[in-house]
Amino acid sequence: MTLIHGARLNLTEELSVQYEATLALMNAAHAGVIMESRIPLAPSWSSGVPRPRSVFAQAREAGSDPQSVIPEMVVPAKPAIAAEHLQALAEASRPDRFPHAQCAGVNLKGARCAKRIFTGIGAEHCHMHLTSAEQQRREQLRAAREQVRQAEEDAVETQQVVLAQDWIDRYGRRPHRVELPTLPSRLRQITLTDPDIPGLADAQTHAIITVYESGWLTICPRAGEIIRAFLDTPRASPQEIAAHAAAHAPGRWPEAEHWLSSSVWDGIQPPLDHVPAAGEVPELDEYPGIHTLRLQMIGDEREWDRWQSGFYALVKACGHPPVETMADLLAFWRHVGILAQAQGADTGSYADPQLTVGTAVRSPWRVLHAIGKSEAPDALMRAVRFLIAVGAPWDQEISPHEVLNLGRVTA
């Protein structure tokens, strides 16, 4: 409040009026541009909650007076609340004889309480002096209101799910990521007869757990399809790994060779080609749930781009050729020591060796520090940032700072 020449001014109200006037001028300017450009109107101008300037645009298109235009209104359906919830709310509510009456209780000094009564339950006291019966009615009212609120939220969420499902059915499904198989932690006692890992020796079991703890499975795409084969057998050739992976996805790959030649990003890349551009389907995109879904799918695109570019930088920094197929990923795993050739296996055919999980799998930090390429310091930098972004487990002996120093020295 400010006094000027004895007049009391409400500056907050003045600023609010000024802001509303500014918005009105902006809407009028937008309407003028639309009317003068004579651009064909999108369907969103005639459906949904109209924007202020849409009234002028529709009037210009119809050649009539803007004040006589009545835009079509599409209001979302009001959520349906179960009758039992409404009945419980009605039973818990008690009318007040005098809604703004003074509390009938007394304070510590013996004087009458100056607070107002607790409304909605037919009480005669404020919330500090409620009787046991009034407190019980208050709790009943709170519970009933919570039930109605939760029912409304559930109904709105159901509407949004239906709209989102319709939107997805039109433009494609969200990506389905292959979940990694789960293993017992090292803290749990593992025996040879453990039902979670049948038929594996104790050393092989701990080797697989070491791969999980190193973080490689969250870095490499489709890594779970490879490691799943070694949960059933201690050694396997690339053809056997491919056959095992194809058996877990019937109908996806006709033969093992198709799995070996498939892209490491197969089934992971979001279906961005099916996501419509903003404004193509305005009658559906105006709903907040659809807008949120669009942002999520765009976020998946960016997350996948960061994952792909970071993984490629990691492969390059490790001194390995680009990894494009699952056969390339198997070769990369052999290069970094995740897989090794089984001892005593037949080495006569190099194209189909017997592989096993390495007994001493190094962390990504240790691999970068050991075999980081000197001619690609930028790739080393991107690889370190990628490992930090994906939350690769820290190595107690090799820190990211040491890896980056390696890149600076070799540069």
Disulfide bonds with the S-S distance in Angstrom:
none
